[in-house]
């Protein structure tokens, strides 16, 4: 399933907040006949359906949101990149959005629906010019801007402030500590690579990196600062699954992260990989009763003649059982061996800056199973052309570009966005 932005239909959506003077009018709408309400609901696009279901408990029980594949959120190009619009059909297709409607806002975000092959352009001034470094399965986004960090929900427009990034107390590695404070001040500000959020949105764990140093930190609502989590060097990914946080290091070792009463520690679950060099992801299997965790290694190569731009050429997939005890290692820890996986079966996995999303292809017409849909999360400059986005076929090992013309209308990496009902991505 490839995105051709020349052919897809486009819809402009404005999701205003309900004004106080409108509340008195809601009573008549709440008493609307159920059959008529369902007809109106079926004629609406998904974002409006979401807003309708949030009106009251009665409507939420009556109206059922259809399942969709994850959307792809794309922040619009800036004016200085207008030269692309005359060179690429996909670029012209996207920029024509602002020309087809007079009240189109330049700060609108584009959400592409894989299921409907439609672009929903939504006015979101709250995140204009900012970056997204986390997309979670409850619909929340983690937005960063300079030193500010906050959670934002695009449908409800709710915003939850997180602590200033200056409270991240980076523990410098001993190999550069001797260079002194002046050198450290010259280094770039803390950058967040990945993030994981608890179901109740009260606890967040982030992977933070600065220059060549990477660490893990957590923040609980009400804390005065971010708190370091002591883990082996080089955490690469962090996820939240069944009430627990898990991380994986640059050597391919998986750890269970315990956070209790402001204290934290990491318990090793697996052995390291032999050749772990590349992007690493943790993906829990929430669609079956196997209780396993996938460990996915992303292999990239540097694009020819383009500085800091890398392309994905392969994914290597492993797994280990959660909750089972393996043999003792030399440090007397119980660890599991990583088992090579040759096929994902009917599964389709969506990877990037988002929390991992897994669906069964047989439940979505036209979707091919045994594939990995991926977006760029390398953190490299985005000024050198199309990012690293594509579809990896596990069966034959081929990579197909996600966008039909190798271009997408974004100044930052696109990110997968979970659509409601959010529980559809896991099974009871």
Secondary structure, 3 states (H helix, E strand, C coil): CCECCCCCEEEEECCCCCCHHHHHHHHHHHCCCHHHHHHHHHHCCHHHHHHHHCCCHHHHHHCCCCCCCCEEEEECCCHHHHHHHHCCHHHHHHHHHHHHCCCCCCCEEEEEECCCCEEEEEECHHHCCCEEEEECCCCEEEEEECCEEEEEECCCCCEEECCCHHHCCCCCCHHHHCCCHHHHHHCCCCEEEEEEECCCCCEEEEEEEECCEEEEEEEECCCCCCEEECCCCCEEEEEEECCEEEEEECCCCEEEEEEECCEEEEEECECCCCCCCCEEEEEECCCCCCCEEEEEEEEEEECCCCCCCEEEEEEEEEEEECCCCCCECCCCCECECCEEECCCCCEEEEECCECCEEEEHHHCCCCCCCEEEECCCCCCCCCCCCCCCEEEECCCCEEEECECCCCCCCCCCCEEECCCCHHHHCCC
